[in-house]
Amino acid sequence: MAKRPIPWNDQVDLVSSDDEAADMEADDGASDQKPDIDALSYQPADEKDSEGVMVRRAKIYQEYMKKVPIPCQRGSVILCYSWMGLAKSIKELYGQPLHYLTNTLLKQWDQARFETGDEYQPLDTVIHPLKAEATIWFVEEVHRRTASYHQLSKLWLGDPMHHAYVDAIFPKI
């Protein structure tokens, strides 16, 4: 569950378990009140709503992505410098979105590749373009068919820029 950061100018009171024990000793344990479970799981109403909204959005998104068919026939060999570049070409060529999880994975692959110092070497000289494209479609199929909308909503809540990896391409199904 993502927590909202606390502004630096707000003062926060901390209570340690030792302080609580001292308070209980002062009461001589005479209090038979049970802890308020609702108070422990308290969240502001707007935060609960935003989580609920995010879960609904993720569910709609995942259900839609399950309906988008993976292309059976490939158009042509796509030359590319990076995984993200290949993904962009695939989206344009096939008129299909790629799943949020696929987009973030491709970004991670590019970052890992660039950290090795190979950023100036085109991807298509490292991996055959057909294999690279097939890899993206295999990963895409897994994400479309098996991703949990609950997990997606948790990831989206933790990433304020998640919209950057949700494609705005809506093919007719």
C-alpha positions as CSV (number, residue, x, y, z in Angstrom):
1,M,0.0,0.0,0.0
2,A,1.6,3.3,-1.0
3,K,1.7,6.0,1.6
4,R,1.6,9.7,1.0
5,P,4.8,11.4,1.9
6,I,4.6,13.8,4.9
7,P,5.5,17.4,4.2
8,W,8.7,18.4,5.9
9,N,7.2,21.5,7.6
10,D,4.6,19.4,9.5
11,Q,5.6,18.1,12.9
12,V,5.0,14.4,13.6
13,D,4.7,12.9,17.1
14,L,6.3,9.5,17.4
15,V,5.2,7.0,20.1
16,S,7.5,4.1,20.8
17,S,6.3,0.8,22.3
18,D,8.2,1.8,25.5
19,D,6.0,4.9,25.8
20,E,2.9,2.8,25.4
21,A,4.1,0.3,28.0
22,A,4.7,3.2,30.5
23,D,1.2,4.5,29.9
24,M,-0.3,1.0,30.5
25,E,1.7,0.7,33.8
26,A,0.5,4.1,34.9
27,D,-3.1,2.8,34.4
28,D,-2.1,-0.4,36.3
29,G,-3.6,-2.4,33.4
30,A,-7.1,-1.5,34.7
31,S,-8.3,-0.6,31.3
32,D,-10.2,-3.4,29.6
33,Q,-10.8,-1.5,26.4
34,K,-9.9,-3.2,23.2
35,P,-7.8,-1.4,20.6
36,D,-9.9,0.2,17.9
37,I,-9.1,-1.8,14.8
38,D,-10.6,0.8,12.5
39,A,-8.2,3.4,13.9
40,L,-5.2,1.3,13.0
41,S,-6.3,1.0,9.4
42,Y,-7.4,4.6,9.1
43,Q,-6.9,6.3,5.7
44,P,-8.3,9.6,4.6
45,A,-11.4,9.3,2.5
46,D,-9.7,10.7,-0.6
47,E,-6.9,8.2,-0.4
48,K,-9.4,5.3,-0.1
49,D,-11.3,6.7,-3.1
50,S,-8.1,7.0,-5.1
51,E,-7.2,3.4,-4.4
52,G,-10.6,2.3,-5.4
53,V,-10.6,4.3,-8.5
54,M,-7.1,3.0,-9.4
55,V,-8.3,-0.6,-8.9
56,R,-11.3,0.0,-11.1
57,R,-9.1,1.6,-13.8
58,A,-6.6,-1.3,-13.7
59,K,-9.4,-3.8,-13.9
60,I,-10.9,-2.1,-17.0
61,Y,-7.4,-1.8,-18.5
62,Q,-6.5,-5.4,-18.0
63,E,-9.9,-6.7,-19.3
64,Y,-9.4,-4.5,-22.4
65,M,-5.8,-5.7,-23.0
66,K,-7.0,-9.3,-22.7
67,K,-9.3,-8.7,-25.6
68,V,-6.7,-7.2,-27.9
69,P,-5.4,-10.0,-30.1
70,I,-1.7,-10.5,-30.6
71,P,-0.9,-10.2,-34.4
72,C,-0.3,-13.6,-36.0
73,Q,1.6,-12.3,-39.1
74,R,4.5,-10.0,-38.8
75,G,4.8,-7.2,-41.2
76,S,8.5,-6.7,-41.9
77,V,11.9,-6.7,-40.3
78,I,12.1,-3.7,-38.0
79,L,15.6,-2.2,-37.5
80,C,16.1,-0.5,-34.1
81,Y,18.6,0.9,-31.8
82,S,16.8,0.1,-28.5
83,W,14.0,-1.9,-27.1
84,M,11.9,1.2,-26.6
85,G,12.6,2.2,-30.2
86,L,11.5,-1.3,-31.4
87,A,8.4,-1.0,-29.2
88,K,7.5,2.4,-30.7
89,S,7.9,0.9,-34.3
90,I,5.8,-2.1,-33.4
91,K,3.0,0.1,-32.0
92,E,3.0,2.2,-35.2
93,L,3.3,-0.8,-37.6
94,Y,0.5,-2.9,-36.0
95,G,-1.6,-0.1,-34.5
96,Q,-1.7,-1.8,-31.2
97,P,-0.8,-0.8,-27.6
98,L,1.7,-2.7,-25.6
99,H,0.9,-3.5,-22.0
100,Y,2.1,-1.3,-19.2
101,L,4.2,-4.1,-17.8
102,T,5.8,-4.8,-21.2
103,N,6.6,-1.1,-21.6
104,T,8.3,-0.9,-18.2
105,L,10.2,-4.1,-18.8
106,L,11.5,-2.8,-22.1
107,K,12.6,0.4,-20.4
108,Q,14.5,-1.7,-17.8
109,W,16.1,-3.8,-20.6
110,D,17.3,-0.6,-22.3
111,Q,18.7,0.8,-19.0
112,A,20.5,-2.5,-18.3
113,R,22.0,-2.5,-21.8
114,F,23.0,1.1,-21.6
115,E,24.8,0.6,-18.3
116,T,27.1,-1.9,-20.1
117,G,28.4,0.9,-22.4
118,D,26.6,-0.5,-25.5
119,E,24.2,2.4,-25.9
120,Y,25.7,3.3,-29.3
121,Q,25.5,-0.2,-30.7
122,P,22.1,-0.8,-32.4
123,L,20.0,-3.5,-30.8
124,D,19.5,-5.1,-34.2
125,T,23.3,-5.8,-34.3
126,V,23.1,-7.6,-31.0
127,I,19.9,-9.5,-31.4
128,H,18.3,-10.4,-34.8
129,P,15.3,-8.0,-35.4
130,L,12.8,-10.9,-35.9
131,K,13.9,-12.5,-32.6
132,A,13.7,-9.2,-30.8
133,E,10.2,-8.5,-32.1
134,A,9.1,-12.1,-31.3
135,T,10.4,-11.6,-27.8
136,I,8.3,-8.5,-27.3
137,W,5.2,-10.3,-28.6
138,F,5.8,-13.3,-26.3
139,V,6.2,-11.1,-23.3
140,E,3.2,-9.0,-24.3
141,E,1.1,-12.1,-24.5
142,V,2.0,-13.2,-21.0
143,H,1.2,-9.7,-19.7
144,R,-2.1,-9.5,-21.5
145,R,-3.3,-12.9,-20.4
146,T,-1.9,-13.2,-16.9
147,A,-1.3,-9.8,-15.2
148,S,-3.3,-9.2,-12.1
149,Y,-5.3,-5.9,-12.1
150,H,-4.6,-5.7,-8.3
151,Q,-0.9,-5.8,-8.9
152,L,-1.3,-3.2,-11.7
153,S,-3.2,-0.9,-9.4
154,K,-0.5,-1.2,-6.7
155,L,2.2,-0.4,-9.2
156,W,0.3,2.5,-10.6
157,L,-0.3,3.9,-7.1
158,G,3.4,3.8,-6.5
159,D,4.3,5.4,-9.8
160,P,2.8,8.9,-10.3
161,M,4.1,8.8,-13.9
162,H,2.5,5.4,-14.8
163,H,0.5,7.1,-17.6
164,A,3.7,7.4,-19.6
165,Y,3.8,3.7,-20.0
166,V,0.1,3.2,-20.8
167,D,-0.3,3.5,-24.5
168,A,-3.1,5.6,-25.9
169,I,-3.7,3.3,-28.9
170,F,-7.2,1.8,-29.0
171,P,-7.7,-0.7,-31.8
172,K,-11.1,-2.0,-32.6
173,I,-11.7,-5.4,-31.2
